[in-house]
Amino acid sequence: MVKHAGATSIVLAGGRDESTVWFSVTDDGTGFDPSAEATGSGVINIRDRLGSIGGGVDLVAKPGSGVTLRGYVTIAGG
């Protein structure tokens, strides 16, 4: 995200509850219009990899406001 966004900082977070492991990456870069999303292979690869194990990705973005990428995976017994 920092590589392409012109961001000066990122915030990484992660955690779990009884049924889900999650992570988020937020940058303060230029953002983009998600309705015209032309995601690079990085986001596509993350979606594919998490999807292959029953997880998913949410992307929150708008021009001028940075981007937050959230990933999650349901864990066994959850």
C-alpha positions as CSV (number, residue, x, y, z in Angstrom):
1,M,0.0,0.0,0.0
2,V,2.8,2.4,0.9
3,K,4.6,1.5,-2.3
4,H,1.9,2.9,-4.6
5,A,0.0,5.3,-2.4
6,G,2.5,8.0,-1.5
7,A,1.8,7.2,2.1
8,T,4.0,8.4,4.9
9,S,2.8,5.9,7.5
10,I,0.9,2.7,7.9
11,V,-0.9,1.2,10.9
12,L,-0.9,-2.6,11.3
13,A,-3.3,-4.4,13.6
14,G,-4.4,-7.9,14.2
15,G,-6.2,-10.2,16.5
16,R,-8.6,-13.0,17.0
17,D,-11.8,-13.9,18.8
18,E,-13.5,-17.3,19.3
19,S,-14.1,-17.8,15.5
20,T,-12.0,-15.4,13.5
21,V,-8.4,-14.3,13.0
22,W,-8.1,-10.9,11.4
23,F,-5.6,-8.2,10.4
24,S,-5.8,-4.7,9.0
25,V,-3.4,-2.4,7.2
26,T,-4.3,1.3,7.0
27,D,-2.2,3.9,5.2
28,D,-2.4,7.7,5.0
29,G,-1.8,7.8,1.3
30,T,-3.7,9.2,-1.7
31,G,-6.5,6.7,-1.6
32,F,-8.6,5.9,-4.7
33,D,-12.2,5.5,-5.8
34,P,-13.2,1.9,-5.1
35,S,-16.0,2.0,-7.7
36,A,-13.3,2.4,-10.3
37,E,-11.1,-0.1,-8.5
38,A,-8.2,-1.2,-10.7
39,T,-6.5,-3.3,-8.0
40,G,-3.0,-4.5,-8.7
41,S,-2.0,-8.1,-8.3
42,G,-1.2,-7.6,-4.6
43,V,-4.8,-7.2,-3.5
44,I,-6.0,-9.8,-5.9
45,N,-3.4,-12.3,-4.5
46,I,-4.4,-11.5,-1.0
47,R,-8.1,-12.1,-1.8
48,D,-7.3,-15.4,-3.7
49,R,-5.1,-16.7,-0.9
50,L,-7.5,-15.9,1.9
51,G,-10.5,-17.1,-0.1
52,S,-8.8,-20.4,-0.7
53,I,-8.9,-21.1,3.1
54,G,-12.4,-19.7,3.7
55,G,-11.4,-16.1,4.5
56,G,-12.0,-12.8,2.8
57,V,-10.8,-9.2,2.4
58,D,-12.6,-5.9,2.8
59,L,-11.1,-2.8,1.2
60,V,-12.2,0.7,2.4
61,A,-10.9,3.6,0.3
62,K,-11.8,7.0,-1.1
63,P,-9.7,9.6,-2.9
64,G,-7.6,11.7,-0.6
65,S,-8.2,9.6,2.5
66,G,-5.9,6.6,2.4
67,V,-6.9,3.0,2.3
68,T,-7.7,0.3,4.9
69,L,-7.4,-3.4,3.9
70,R,-8.9,-5.9,6.3
71,G,-8.4,-9.6,6.0
72,Y,-10.0,-12.4,8.0
73,V,-10.1,-16.2,8.3
74,T,-12.6,-18.3,10.2
75,I,-10.7,-20.7,12.5
76,A,-11.6,-24.3,13.3
77,G,-14.1,-24.8,16.1
78,G,-15.4,-21.2,15.6
